Amino acid sequence: MASRHRTVVWAESAQTALDEVVTYIAQDSRDQAIKVLIRALEAAASLQALADRGRIVPELREPDLRELFVFRYRLMYRVTAERRIVAFVHGARDFASWRRDEPDRPE
């Protein structure tokens, strides 16, 4: 059985968050910043065929909102016709404040 590959799209806010994380980490360790970037991009790319591998975000329990962990960060994505990366946030961040500020939040 052939696997079905889907497009992975990063929301602008998620791209910006990843850029900010990498820039911040690079202040102390360029090598570690590169590791985080590569692991995040690999995790996102893996969603082309393996979208169900992430867990459902426990705070919301929405079946189409899932997450993968990249070191201490949560890469959150929606499983639709495309895989939309909606967030890249530190695991210690207050989830309620992130959710309130999420620009790509469906109404």
N, C-alpha and C positions, 0 to 999 in steps of 0.2 A: 504494500500500500504506500503510495507516494505521500510525502508530507506536504501540507499546504503552507506555503510561506506567505506571510502578510507583511505589509509595510510598517516600519516603526517610525513614528514621528515624534519629535520632541516639541513640547509646548515651549514657547519663548521663555516663560517664567522658569521652567525646569532647566533649560539651557543656561539661563542667567545664573541660576542657583549653582549649577555645576561649575561654571566659570568662576564664581565667587569662592567656592570651596577650594578649587584648585589653586587659585591665586593666593588665598589665605595660607594654605598648607605650604606653598612654595616659599613663603617668607622664611620658614624654618628648614624646609627640606625639599629641594627641587625633585630629588629622586622619589620621595614619598608622594608628592603631588602627581608625578607622572604615573605612579602605580594606581592611585585613586582614579585618575582619568581613564587609564586603560581598562581597569576593572569595570568602571561604570559603563564605558562604551561597549565592552564585551557583553556585559549583562543585558544591556538594551538590545544589542544585535541578536542575542539568543532568543529574544521574544518573537522573532520572525516565525519560528517554527514551534516554540515551546511556551506559549503564552500562559498556559495553566500551571506552570511550574511554581510561580510565586504564590504566597499565601494571601488569602483575602485580608484586607486591612481590618484588624480586629476592632478598632474603635468605631467602624462604620458598618461592617458586615454587609457591604454591597458586593454582590457576586462579580460584578465587572470591574471593581477597583481592587487591584492586587499590588503586592510589593515584593521586591527582592532586596536583600541586604548587600551593601557594598561597604565592607569594613564596618564603620559605625553609622553609615548613612542608609536611609530608606529611599530606594528608587521606586516610586509609586507610578502605576500605569493603569490605564483603562483598556479592557479587552473589548474591542468593537471590531468592525470590519478592518480597521487598522489598529495597531498597538500605539496608543498615545501616552508618552511619558508625561505625566502631569506634575511630578515633583521630585526633587532630590534634596532631602532634608536630613539634618543630623538627628540621630535616634533619640538624643536627649531633649530635643526641642519640644516645647509644649504643643501637642497636637491640635488642641482646640484653637490656639491662636493662628497656627498655620492654616487650618481649615477655614477660618473666618476670612483670612487674607488671600485665599487661593483664587487667582484670577481666572483659571480655567474651570472653575466649579460649575457643574450643571445646575440649573435652577429647578 
